[in-house]
Amino acid sequence: MNAPQPYTSPSPVLQAFINKSLRVTTTDARFFIGELKCTDRDRNLILVNTTEYRYPSANDGLNAAKESDGSSGKVRVDMANRFIGLVVVPGNVITKIEVQEAAARRGWRFGSGALETLKMSMMASV
C-alpha cells in the first residue's frame, strides 16, 4: 500500500505574485493575461479577469496575403483573443511567467530577481 505523500507548500516565489497581473505562456504557444489569485504545490495557477491569446496560424497569414493588395509588401495578421474570466493553468504546461510592472504599467518584465528564481524553480519541477 502506498503511503500518502507529505504536503508541500506552494512556491513562495509564486505566492509573492498573488493579486498581480501575469502573462502566462503555455507549451502550445498560447498565453493568458490575468490576475493571479491562487497557486498550489504543483504550480497550477488560478487567474481571474483572464484573456486568452493565440498567435495566427500559417493559414491565417496566407489568407491575409491573398486578400492584401500587395502594395506595401507587408501583411498584418492580428492575434486571436477571447475573454475567459476564471481559468486554471496547469503547472506542467507553463513555459514562461511574466509579471506586469506595477509602477509604470508599461510592459512585461521577465528574467530578473525573483522572476529568474521563478523561471529556475519552474524548470526544476519538470
N, CA, C and O atoms as CSV, one atom per row, in Angstrom:
chain,resi,resn,atom,element,x,y,z
A,1,MET,N,N,0.842,-1.176,0.000
A,1,MET,CA,C,0.000,0.000,0.000
A,1,MET,C,C,0.888,1.241,0.000
A,1,MET,O,O,1.865,1.304,0.747
A,2,ASN,N,N,0.557,2.223,-0.828
A,2,ASN,CA,C,1.339,3.451,-0.911
A,2,ASN,C,C,0.970,4.394,0.217
A,2,ASN,O,O,-0.206,4.627,0.497
A,3,ALA,N,N,1.993,4.929,0.858
A,3,ALA,CA,C,1.765,5.920,1.911
A,3,ALA,C,C,1.430,7.255,1.254
A,3,ALA,O,O,1.963,7.561,0.188
A,4,PRO,N,N,0.562,8.053,1.866
A,4,PRO,CA,C,0.240,9.355,1.283
A,4,PRO,C,C,1.483,10.244,1.254
A,4,PRO,O,O,2.314,10.213,2.162
A,5,GLN,N,N,1.586,11.033,0.188
A,5,GLN,CA,C,2.716,11.942,0.081
A,5,GLN,C,C,2.543,13.089,1.061
A,5,GLN,O,O,1.433,13.590,1.248
A,6,PRO,N,N,3.643,13.510,1.692
A,6,PRO,CA,C,3.528,14.654,2.601
A,6,PRO,C,C,3.202,15.911,1.804
A,6,PRO,O,O,3.667,16.082,0.677
A,7,TYR,N,N,2.410,16.775,2.390
A,7,TYR,CA,C,2.019,18.008,1.716
A,7,TYR,C,C,3.206,18.960,1.694
A,7,TYR,O,O,3.853,19.190,2.716
A,8,THR,N,N,3.476,19.500,0.537
A,8,THR,CA,C,4.490,20.544,0.433
A,8,THR,C,C,3.777,21.836,0.076
A,8,THR,O,O,2.812,21.831,-0.689
A,9,SER,N,N,4.245,22.921,0.621
A,9,SER,CA,C,3.559,24.192,0.412
A,9,SER,C,C,3.831,24.735,-0.992
A,9,SER,O,O,4.813,24.356,-1.631
A,10,PRO,N,N,2.959,25.619,-1.466
A,10,PRO,CA,C,3.155,26.228,-2.782
A,10,PRO,C,C,4.461,27.024,-2.830
A,10,PRO,O,O,5.005,27.415,-1.797
A,11,SER,N,N,4.938,27.250,-4.022
A,11,SER,CA,C,6.171,28.008,-4.226
A,11,SER,C,C,6.055,29.403,-3.618
A,11,SER,O,O,5.142,30.150,-3.970
A,12,PRO,N,N,6.968,29.770,-2.705
A,12,PRO,CA,C,6.916,31.120,-2.138
A,12,PRO,C,C,7.156,32.197,-3.196
A,12,PRO,O,O,6.679,33.323,-3.053
A,13,VAL,N,N,7.887,31.859,-4.248
A,13,VAL,CA,C,8.111,32.825,-5.324
A,13,VAL,C,C,6.795,33.119,-6.028
A,13,VAL,O,O,6.472,34.279,-6.283
A,14,LEU,N,N,6.035,32.077,-6.343
A,14,LEU,CA,C,4.732,32.289,-6.982
A,14,LEU,C,C,3.773,33.008,-6.046
A,14,LEU,O,O,3.017,33.875,-6.485
A,15,GLN,N,N,3.791,32.664,-4.777
A,15,GLN,CA,C,2.890,33.307,-3.823
A,15,GLN,C,C,3.144,34.806,-3.729
A,15,GLN,O,O,2.232,35.571,-3.415
A,16,ALA,N,N,4.369,35.228,-3.997
A,16,ALA,CA,C,4.692,36.657,-3.957
A,16,ALA,C,C,3.958,37.431,-5.049
A,16,ALA,O,O,3.846,38.654,-4.969
A,17,PHE,N,N,3.457,36.732,-6.066
A,17,PHE,CA,C,2.782,37.393,-7.175
A,17,PHE,C,C,1.258,37.322,-7.090
A,17,PHE,O,O,0.568,37.677,-8.045
A,18,ILE,N,N,0.731,36.868,-5.959
A,18,ILE,CA,C,-0.724,36.857,-5.761
A,18,ILE,C,C,-1.243,38.291,-5.917
A,18,ILE,O,O,-0.633,39.233,-5.411
A,19,ASN,N,N,-2.352,38.450,-6.608
A,19,ASN,CA,C,-3.010,39.732,-6.895
A,19,ASN,C,C,-2.230,40.616,-7.867
A,19,ASN,O,O,-2.505,41.812,-7.964
A,20,LYS,N,N,-1.276,40.054,-8.576
A,20,LYS,CA,C,-0.529,40.797,-9.591
A,20,LYS,C,C,-0.963,40.308,-10.978
A,20,LYS,O,O,-1.410,39.172,-11.140
A,21,SER,N,N,-0.822,41.188,-11.969
A,21,SER,CA,C,-1.144,40.815,-13.347
A,21,SER,C,C,-0.003,40.004,-13.932
A,21,SER,O,O,1.154,40.424,-13.905
A,22,LEU,N,N,-0.346,38.824,-14.466
A,22,LEU,CA,C,0.640,37.925,-15.050
A,22,LEU,C,C,0.320,37.667,-16.512
A,22,LEU,O,O,-0.832,37.723,-16.944
A,23,ARG,N,N,1.372,37.385,-17.252
A,23,ARG,CA,C,1.241,36.868,-18.616
A,23,ARG,C,C,1.870,35.480,-18.572
A,23,ARG,O,O,3.076,35.346,-18.360
A,24,VAL,N,N,1.055,34.451,-18.773
A,24,VAL,CA,C,1.491,33.061,-18.642
A,24,VAL,C,C,1.479,32.418,-20.027
A,24,VAL,O,O,0.430,32.323,-20.664
A,25,THR,N,N,2.655,31.975,-20.490
A,25,THR,CA,C,2.784,31.318,-21.790
A,25,THR,C,C,2.776,29.812,-21.581
A,25,THR,O,O,3.396,29.304,-20.647
A,26,THR,N,N,2.064,29.094,-22.463
A,26,THR,CA,C,1.940,27.640,-22.330
A,26,THR,C,C,2.670,26.924,-23.468
A,26,THR,O,O,3.118,27.550,-24.429
A,27,THR,N,N,2.780,25.608,-23.339
A,27,THR,CA,C,3.531,24.795,-24.301
A,27,THR,C,C,2.949,24.840,-25.710
A,27,THR,O,O,3.667,24.590,-26.678
A,28,ASP,N,N,1.669,25.153,-25.843
A,28,ASP,CA,C,1.056,25.218,-27.173
A,28,ASP,C,C,1.078,26.635,-27.752
A,28,ASP,O,O,0.328,26.943,-28.678
A,29,ALA,N,N,1.942,27.494,-27.202
A,29,ALA,CA,C,2.180,28.862,-27.683
A,29,ALA,C,C,1.013,29.815,-27.436
A,29,ALA,O,O,1.007,30.923,-27.973
A,30,ARG,N,N,0.042,29.416,-26.650
A,30,ARG,CA,C,-0.982,30.366,-26.222
A,30,ARG,C,C,-0.414,31.143,-25.049
A,30,ARG,O,O,0.551,30.711,-24.418
A,31,PHE,N,N,-1.012,32.293,-24.757
A,31,PHE,CA,C,-0.695,32.936,-23.491
A,31,PHE,C,C,-1.951,33.547,-22.907
A,31,PHE,O,O,-2.899,33.891,-23.614
A,32,PHE,N,N,-1.923,33.669,-21.595
A,32,PHE,CA,C,-3.059,34.157,-20.831
A,32,PHE,C,C,-2.602,35.372,-20.039
A,32,PHE,O,O,-1.531,35.355,-19.432
A,33,ILE,N,N,-3.409,36.423,-20.044
A,33,ILE,CA,C,-3.129,37.589,-19.217
A,33,ILE,C,C,-4.269,37.710,-18.226
A,33,ILE,O,O,-5.430,37.853,-18.607
A,34,GLY,N,N,-3.920,37.650,-16.942
A,34,GLY,CA,C,-4.917,37.741,-15.890
A,34,GLY,C,C,-4.259,37.994,-14.553
A,34,GLY,O,O,-3.034,38.077,-14.452
A,35,GLU,N,N,-5.076,38.116,-13.535
A,35,GLU,CA,C,-4.595,38.388,-12.182
A,35,GLU,C,C,-4.495,37.085,-11.403
A,35,GLU,O,O,-5.465,36.332,-11.312
A,36,LEU,N,N,-3.312,36.818,-10.839
A,36,LEU,CA,C,-3.089,35.591,-10.083
A,36,LEU,C,C,-3.851,35.643,-8.764
A,36,LEU,O,O,-3.705,36.590,-7.990
A,37,LYS,N,N,-4.657,34.626,-8.515
A,37,LYS,CA,C,-5.410,34.539,-7.264
A,37,LYS,C,C,-4.964,33.387,-6.395
A,37,LYS,O,O,-5.093,33.453,-5.172
A,38,CYS,N,N,-4.435,32.318,-7.002
A,38,CYS,CA,C,-4.112,31.139,-6.210
A,38,CYS,C,C,-3.095,30.282,-6.949
A,38,CYS,O,O,-3.057,30.263,-8.179
A,39,THR,N,N,-2.271,29.573,-6.180
A,39,THR,CA,C,-1.353,28.585,-6.727
A,39,THR,C,C,-1.286,27.419,-5.751
A,39,THR,O,O,-1.748,27.529,-4.615
A,40,ASP,N,N,-0.716,26.307,-6.188
A,40,ASP,CA,C,-0.597,25.154,-5.297
A,40,ASP,C,C,0.781,24.535,-5.431
A,40,ASP,O,O,1.644,25.069,-6.128
A,41,ARG,N,N,0.985,23.418,-4.771
A,41,ARG,CA,C,2.312,22.797,-4.758
A,41,ARG,C,C,2.737,22.285,-6.132
A,41,ARG,O,O,3.929,22.100,-6.377
A,42,ASP,N,N,1.784,22.054,-7.026
A,42,ASP,CA,C,2.091,21.598,-8.384
A,42,ASP,C,C,2.270,22.758,-9.357
A,42,ASP,O,O,2.414,22.551,-10.562
A,43,ARG,N,N,2.259,23.959,-8.835
A,43,ARG,CA,C,2.427,25.197,-9.605
A,43,ARG,C,C,1.288,25.438,-10.599
A,43,ARG,O,O,1.476,26.120,-11.606
A,44,ASN,N,N,0.127,24.884,-10.320
A,44,ASN,CA,C,-1.064,25.239,-11.083
A,44,ASN,C,C,-1.420,26.664,-10.694
A,44,ASN,O,O,-1.249,27.050,-9.538
A,45,LEU,N,N,-1.910,27.445,-11.639
A,45,LEU,CA,C,-2.255,28.837,-11.377
A,45,LEU,C,C,-3.734,29.062,-11.623
A,45,LEU,O,O,-4.295,28.541,-12.587
A,46,ILE,N,N,-4.361,29.830,-10.758
A,46,ILE,CA,C,-5.734,30.278,-10.983
A,46,ILE,C,C,-5.665,31.770,-11.256
A,46,ILE,O,O,-5.199,32.551,-10.426
A,47,LEU,N,N,-6.143,32.155,-12.448
A,47,LEU,CA,C,-6.146,33.551,-12.868
A,47,LEU,C,C,-7.585,34.028,-13.020
A,47,LEU,O,O,-8.452,33.274,-13.459
A,48,VAL,N,N,-7.835,35.289,-12.654
A,48,VAL,CA,C,-9.161,35.893,-12.848
A,48,VAL,C,C,-9.041,37.037,-13.851
A,48,VAL,O,O,-7.949,37.538,-14.121
A,49,ASN,N,N,-10.192,37.438,-14.396
A,49,ASN,CA,C,-10.237,38.500,-15.409
A,49,ASN,C,C,-9.229,38.215,-16.523
A,49,ASN,O,O,-8.442,39.080,-16.905
A,50,THR,N,N,-9.272,36.998,-17.025
A,50,THR,CA,C,-8.247,36.496,-17.932
A,50,THR,C,C,-8.684,36.566,-19.395
A,50,THR,O,O,-9.832,36.281,-19.738
A,51,THR,N,N,-7.736,36.952,-20.237
A,51,THR,CA,C,-7.919,36.913,-21.679
A,51,THR,C,C,-6.907,35.935,-22.253
A,51,THR,O,O,-5.729,35.968,-21.898
A,52,GLU,N,N,-7.374,35.063,-23.144
A,52,GLU,CA,C,-6.515,34.086,-23.816
A,52,GLU,C,C,-6.137,34.643,-25.185
A,52,GLU,O,O,-6.983,35.190,-25.893
A,53,TYR,N,N,-4.870,34.504,-25.553
A,53,TYR,CA,C,-4.372,34.959,-26.850
A,53,TYR,C,C,-3.750,33.793,-27.594
A,53,TYR,O,O,-3.080,32.945,-27.003
A,54,ARG,N,N,-3.980,33.762,-28.901
A,54,ARG,CA,C,-3.382,32.745,-29.776
A,54,ARG,C,C,-2.707,33.460,-30.940
A,54,ARG,O,O,-3.246,34.408,-31.512
A,55,TYR,N,N,-1.505,32.976,-31.277
A,55,TYR,CA,C,-0.814,33.516,-32.448
A,55,TYR,C,C,-1.533,33.040,-33.706
A,55,TYR,O,O,-2.124,31.960,-33.708
A,56,PRO,N,N,-1.489,33.831,-34.774
A,56,PRO,CA,C,-2.142,33.410,-36.015
A,56,PRO,C,C,-1.461,32.176,-36.602
A,56,PRO,O,O,-0.251,31.995,-36.471
A,57,SER,N,N,-2.252,31.343,-37.243
A,57,SER,CA,C,-1.704,30.144,-37.885
A,57,SER,C,C,-1.078,30.532,-39.226
A,57,SER,O,O,-1.263,31.649,-39.711
A,58,ALA,N,N,-0.345,29.604,-39.807
A,58,ALA,CA,C,0.256,29.839,-41.127
A,58,ALA,C,C,-0.836,30.095,-42.164
A,58,ALA,O,O,-0.666,30.924,-43.058
A,59,ASN,N,N,-1.959,29.380,-42.044
A,59,ASN,CA,C,-3.075,29.585,-42.980
A,59,ASN,C,C,-3.654,30.984,-42.858
A,59,ASN,O,O,-4.043,31.584,-43.860
A,60,ASP,N,N,-3.714,31.514,-41.629
A,60,ASP,CA,C,-4.206,32.882,-41.442
A,60,ASP,C,C,-3.320,33.872,-42.191
A,60,ASP,O,O,-3.812,34.809,-42.819
A,61,GLY,N,N,-2.003,33.652,-42.118
A,61,GLY,CA,C,-1.065,34.524,-42.826
A,61,GLY,C,C,-1.219,34.433,-44.330
A,61,GLY,O,O,-1.188,35.447,-45.027
A,62,LEU,N,N,-1.385,33.210,-44.833
A,62,LEU,CA,C,-1.575,33.031,-46.278
A,62,LEU,C,C,-2.864,33.681,-46.755
A,62,LEU,O,O,-2.888,34.333,-47.798
A,63,ASN,N,N,-3.935,33.502,-45.990
A,63,ASN,CA,C,-5.218,34.109,-46.366
A,63,ASN,C,C,-5.130,35.629,-46.361
A,63,ASN,O,O,-5.671,36.287,-47.249
A,64,ALA,N,N,-4.445,36.192,-45.358
A,64,ALA,CA,C,-4.292,37.647,-45.299
A,64,ALA,C,C,-3.460,38.145,-46.474
A,64,ALA,O,O,-3.735,39.211,-47.025
A,65,ALA,N,N,-2.441,37.375,-46.860
A,65,ALA,CA,C,-1.605,37.767,-48.002
A,65,ALA,C,C,-2.415,37.759,-49.296
A,65,ALA,O,O,-2.245,38.635,-50.144
A,66,LYS,N,N,-3.296,36.769,-49.446
A,66,LYS,CA,C,-4.131,36.690,-50.653
A,66,LYS,C,C,-5.104,37.860,-50.727
A,66,LYS,O,O,-5.384,38.375,-51.809
A,67,GLU,N,N,-5.622,38.281,-49.565
A,67,GLU,CA,C,-6.596,39.370,-49.526
A,67,GLU,C,C,-5.937,40.742,-49.619
A,67,GLU,O,O,-6.607,41.730,-49.921
A,68,SER,N,N,-4.639,40.815,-49.364
A,68,SER,CA,C,-3.909,42.080,-49.372
A,68,SER,C,C,-3.726,42.573,-50.801
A,68,SER,O,O,-3.686,41.782,-51.743
A,69,ASP,N,N,-3.613,43.904,-50.953
A,69,ASP,CA,C,-3.367,44.450,-52.293
A,69,ASP,C,C,-1.896,44.328,-52.689
A,69,ASP,O,O,-1.551,44.510,-53.856
A,70,GLY,N,N,-1.028,44.020,-51.723
A,70,GLY,CA,C,0.378,43.774,-52.018
A,70,GLY,C,C,1.216,45.010,-52.239
A,70,GLY,O,O,2.409,44.884,-52.517
A,71,SER,N,N,0.654,46.200,-52.130
A,71,SER,CA,C,1.408,47.421,-52.420
A,71,SER,C,C,2.495,47.708,-51.380
A,71,SER,O,O,3.539,48.265,-51.720
A,72,SER,N,N,2.267,47.342,-50.146
A,72,SER,CA,C,3.256,47.648,-49.105
A,72,SER,C,C,4.287,46.543,-48.940
A,72,SER,O,O,5.355,46.774,-48.373
A,73,GLY,N,N,3.988,45.358,-49.423
A,73,GLY,CA,C,4.907,44.238,-49.254
A,73,GLY,C,C,4.832,43.615,-47.873
A,73,GLY,O,O,5.593,42.700,-47.557
A,74,LYS,N,N,3.919,44.105,-47.053
A,74,LYS,CA,C,3.756,43.574,-45.697
A,74,LYS,C,C,2.308,43.164,-45.487
A,74,LYS,O,O,1.388,43.725,-46.082
A,75,VAL,N,N,2.132,42.170,-44.625
A,75,VAL,CA,C,0.792,41.700,-44.291
A,75,VAL,C,C,0.665,41.714,-42.781
A,75,VAL,O,O,1.566,41.266,-42.072
A,76,ARG,N,N,-0.436,42.220,-42.296
A,76,ARG,CA,C,-0.677,42.247,-40.858
A,76,ARG,C,C,-1.789,41.256,-40.525
A,76,ARG,O,O,-2.869,41.287,-41.115
A,77,VAL,N,N,-1.497,40.372,-39.560
A,77,VAL,CA,C,-2.484,39.406,-39.098
A,77,VAL,C,C,-2.594,39.566,-37.587
A,77,VAL,O,O,-1.599,39.445,-36.871
A,78,ASP,N,N,-3.790,39.837,-37.108
A,78,ASP,CA,C,-3.998,40.035,-35.674
A,78,ASP,C,C,-4.067,38.708,-34.934
A,78,ASP,O,O,-4.442,37.677,-35.493
A,79,MET,N,N,-3.696,38.766,-33.663
A,79,MET,CA,C,-3.806,37.590,-32.805
A,79,MET,C,C,-5.275,37.364,-32.471
A,79,MET,O,O,-6.045,38.314,-32.323
A,80,ALA,N,N,-5.647,36.107,-32.355
A,80,ALA,CA,C,-6.999,35.776,-31.903
A,80,ALA,C,C,-7.009,35.886,-30.382
A,80,ALA,O,O,-6.061,35.466,-29.720
A,81,ASN,N,N,-8.078,36.448,-29.833
A,81,ASN,CA,C,-8.177,36.515,-28.377
A,81,ASN,C,C,-9.620,36.372,-27.954
A,81,ASN,O,O,-10.551,36.633,-28.717
A,82,ARG,N,N,-9.776,35.945,-26.702
A,82,ARG,CA,C,-11.124,35.841,-26.134
A,82,ARG,C,C,-11.025,35.988,-24.626
A,82,ARG,O,O,-10.076,35.518,-23.999
A,83,PHE,N,N,-12.019,36.648,-24.060
A,83,PHE,CA,C,-12.088,36.802,-22.611
A,83,PHE,C,C,-12.656,35.513,-22.031
A,83,PHE,O,O,-13.729,35.068,-22.438
A,84,ILE,N,N,-11.943,34.915,-21.086
A,84,ILE,CA,C,-12.432,33.674,-20.486
A,84,ILE,C,C,-12.671,33.800,-18.988
A,84,ILE,O,O,-13.160,32.855,-18.370
A,85,GLY,N,N,-12.343,34.933,-18.392
A,85,GLY,CA,C,-12.634,35.145,-16.974
A,85,GLY,C,C,-11.736,34.347,-16.057
A,85,GLY,O,O,-10.551,34.650,-15.919
A,86,LEU,N,N,-12.298,33.326,-15.427
A,86,LEU,CA,C,-11.574,32.491,-14.464
A,86,LEU,C,C,-10.994,31.281,-15.172
A,86,LEU,O,O,-11.705,30.581,-15.894
A,87,VAL,N,N,-9.693,31.025,-14.968
A,87,VAL,CA,C,-9.042,29.907,-15.642
A,87,VAL,C,C,-8.016,29.267,-14.716
A,87,VAL,O,O,-7.373,29.946,-13.915
A,88,VAL,N,N,-7.874,27.951,-14.838
A,88,VAL,CA,C,-6.804,27.215,-14.165
A,88,VAL,C,C,-5.788,26.841,-15.235
A,88,VAL,O,O,-6.128,26.178,-16.215
A,89,VAL,N,N,-4.547,27.263,-15.051
A,89,VAL,CA,C,-3.475,26.907,-15.980
A,89,VAL,C,C,-2.630,25.839,-15.292
A,89,VAL,O,O,-1.985,26.126,-14.283
A,90,PRO,N,N,-2.619,24.613,-15.817
A,90,PRO,CA,C,-1.834,23.544,-15.184
A,90,PRO,C,C,-0.341,23.874,-15.195
A,90,PRO,O,O,0.198,24.336,-16.200
A,91,GLY,N,N,0.306,23.633,-14.076
A,91,GLY,CA,C,1.723,23.945,-13.949
A,91,GLY,C,C,2.596,23.221,-14.947
A,91,GLY,O,O,3.639,23.738,-15.348
A,92,ASN,N,N,2.185,22.023,-15.357
A,92,ASN,CA,C,3.029,21.241,-16.268
A,92,ASN,C,C,2.994,21.736,-17.714
A,92,ASN,O,O,3.753,21.231,-18.542
A,93,VAL,N,N,2.140,22.704,-18.044
A,93,VAL,CA,C,2.113,23.250,-19.404
A,93,VAL,C,C,2.651,24.682,-19.468
A,93,VAL,O,O,2.668,25.289,-20.539
A,94,ILE,N,N,3.084,25.218,-18.342
A,94,ILE,CA,C,3.586,26.593,-18.300
A,94,ILE,C,C,5.044,26.618,-18.739
A,94,ILE,O,O,5.875,25.872,-18.220
A,95,THR,N,N,5.346,27.489,-19.707
A,95,THR,CA,C,6.734,27.639,-20.152
A,95,THR,C,C,7.356,28.949,-19.687
A,95,THR,O,O,8.575,29.039,-19.533
A,96,LYS,N,N,6.524,29.969,-19.461
A,96,LYS,CA,C,7.059,31.259,-19.030
A,96,LYS,C,C,5.986,32.023,-18.276
A,96,LYS,O,O,4.805,31.975,-18.620
A,97,ILE,N,N,6.422,32.734,-17.234
A,97,ILE,CA,C,5.531,33.604,-16.474
A,97,ILE,C,C,6.171,34.981,-16.440
A,97,ILE,O,O,7.342,35.119,-16.086
A,98,GLU,N,N,5.397,36.005,-16.810
A,98,GLU,CA,C,5.878,37.379,-16.768
A,98,GLU,C,C,4.948,38.178,-15.872
A,98,GLU,O,O,3.745,37.921,-15.817
A,99,VAL,N,N,5.518,39.147,-15.172
A,99,VAL,CA,C,4.750,39.988,-14.262
A,99,VAL,C,C,4.699,41.390,-14.837
A,99,VAL,O,O,5.712,41.918,-15.296
A,100,GLN,N,N,3.508,41.998,-14.813
A,100,GLN,CA,C,3.397,43.366,-15.297
A,100,GLN,C,C,3.982,44.291,-14.247
A,100,GLN,O,O,3.662,44.172,-13.065
A,101,GLU,N,N,4.840,45.213,-14.671
A,101,GLU,CA,C,5.446,46.153,-13.742
A,101,GLU,C,C,4.357,47.011,-13.129
A,101,GLU,O,O,3.516,47.566,-13.837
A,102,ALA,N,N,4.378,47.117,-11.812
A,102,ALA,CA,C,3.319,47.822,-11.096
A,102,ALA,C,C,3.427,49.331,-11.244
A,102,ALA,O,O,2.409,50.005,-11.400
A,103,ALA,N,N,4.631,49.873,-11.198
A,103,ALA,CA,C,4.801,51.323,-11.173
A,103,ALA,C,C,4.309,51.983,-12.454
A,103,ALA,O,O,3.444,52.858,-12.410
A,104,ALA,N,N,4.844,51.579,-13.568
A,104,ALA,CA,C,4.526,52.261,-14.820
A,104,ALA,C,C,3.387,51.602,-15.582
A,104,ALA,O,O,2.726,52.259,-16.387
A,105,ARG,N,N,3.145,50.321,-15.344
A,105,ARG,CA,C,2.149,49.559,-16.107
A,105,ARG,C,C,2.422,49.685,-17.598
A,105,ARG,O,O,1.502,49.715,-18.416
A,106,ARG,N,N,3.721,49.759,-17.938
A,106,ARG,CA,C,4.085,49.954,-19.332
A,106,ARG,C,C,4.453,48.674,-20.043
A,106,ARG,O,O,4.473,48.652,-21.274
A,107,GLY,N,N,4.741,47.617,-19.330
A,107,GLY,CA,C,5.167,46.441,-20.058
A,107,GLY,C,C,5.355,45.245,-19.163
A,107,GLY,O,O,5.041,45.268,-17.972
A,108,TRP,N,N,5.876,44.198,-19.770
A,108,TRP,CA,C,6.071,42.939,-19.073
A,108,TRP,C,C,7.543,42.744,-18.826
A,108,TRP,O,O,8.384,43.105,-19.649
A,109,ARG,N,N,7.843,42.170,-17.686
A,109,ARG,CA,C,9.222,42.010,-17.256
A,109,ARG,C,C,9.463,40.539,-16.978
A,109,ARG,O,O,8.632,39.876,-16.358
A,110,PHE,N,N,10.597,40.025,-17.434
A,110,PHE,CA,C,10.933,38.631,-17.160
A,110,PHE,C,C,12.438,38.489,-17.096
A,110,PHE,O,O,13.164,39.095,-17.883
A,111,GLY,N,N,12.904,37.684,-16.155
A,111,GLY,CA,C,14.310,37.320,-16.142
A,111,GLY,C,C,15.170,38.030,-15.137
A,111,GLY,O,O,16.391,37.877,-15.183
A,112,SER,N,N,14.601,38.809,-14.216
A,112,SER,CA,C,15.442,39.461,-13.220
A,112,SER,C,C,14.906,39.182,-11.830
A,112,SER,O,O,13.701,39.017,-11.635
A,113,GLY,N,N,15.801,39.133,-10.877
A,113,GLY,CA,C,15.429,38.981,-9.480
A,113,GLY,C,C,14.575,37.765,-9.209
A,113,GLY,O,O,14.939,36.643,-9.560
A,114,ALA,N,N,13.436,37.994,-8.582
A,114,ALA,CA,C,12.546,36.903,-8.195
A,114,ALA,C,C,12.025,36.152,-9.410
A,114,ALA,O,O,11.751,34.954,-9.334
A,115,LEU,N,N,11.888,36.848,-10.524
A,115,LEU,CA,C,11.380,36.175,-11.713
A,115,LEU,C,C,12.378,35.159,-12.241
A,115,LEU,O,O,11.981,34.104,-12.737
A,116,GLU,N,N,13.675,35.462,-12.141
A,116,GLU,CA,C,14.678,34.486,-12.557
A,116,GLU,C,C,14.589,33.267,-11.654
A,116,GLU,O,O,14.695,32.134,-12.123
A,117,THR,N,N,14.394,33.496,-10.351
A,117,THR,CA,C,14.208,32.391,-9.415
A,117,THR,C,C,12.977,31.590,-9.797
A,117,THR,O,O,12.991,30.361,-9.744
A,118,LEU,N,N,11.910,32.282,-10.182
A,118,LEU,CA,C,10.685,31.620,-10.603
A,118,LEU,C,C,10.951,30.752,-11.824
A,118,LEU,O,O,10.497,29.609,-11.885
A,119,LYS,N,N,11.677,31.283,-12.789
A,119,LYS,CA,C,11.985,30.525,-14.001
A,119,LYS,C,C,12.756,29.257,-13.647
A,119,LYS,O,O,12.459,28.181,-14.167
A,120,MET,N,N,13.741,29.382,-12.769
A,120,MET,CA,C,14.547,28.224,-12.397
A,120,MET,C,C,13.720,27.214,-11.615
A,120,MET,O,O,13.867,26.008,-11.819
A,121,SER,N,N,12.848,27.687,-10.720
A,121,SER,CA,C,12.046,26.748,-9.935
A,121,SER,C,C,11.029,26.037,-10.812
A,121,SER,O,O,10.705,24.877,-10.561
A,122,MET,N,N,10.514,26.716,-11.845
A,122,MET,CA,C,9.579,26.081,-12.764
A,122,MET,C,C,10.304,25.007,-13.572
A,122,MET,O,O,9.754,23.930,-13.804
A,123,MET,N,N,11.530,25.292,-14.000
A,123,MET,CA,C,12.282,24.332,-14.795
A,123,MET,C,C,12.682,23.128,-13.949
A,123,MET,O,O,12.723,22.003,-14.448
A,124,ALA,N,N,12.973,23.357,-12.681
A,124,ALA,CA,C,13.383,22.263,-11.805
A,124,ALA,C,C,12.242,21.296,-11.549
A,124,ALA,O,O,12.473,20.121,-11.262
A,125,SER,N,N,11.014,21.782,-11.651
A,125,SER,CA,C,9.866,20.928,-11.343
A,125,SER,C,C,9.503,20.004,-12.493
A,125,SER,O,O,8.749,19.051,-12.300
A,126,VAL,N,N,10.020,20.265,-13.678
A,126,VAL,CA,C,9.653,19.465,-14.858
A,126,VAL,C,C,10.346,18.136,-14.850
A,126,VAL,O,O,10.155,17.335,-15.765
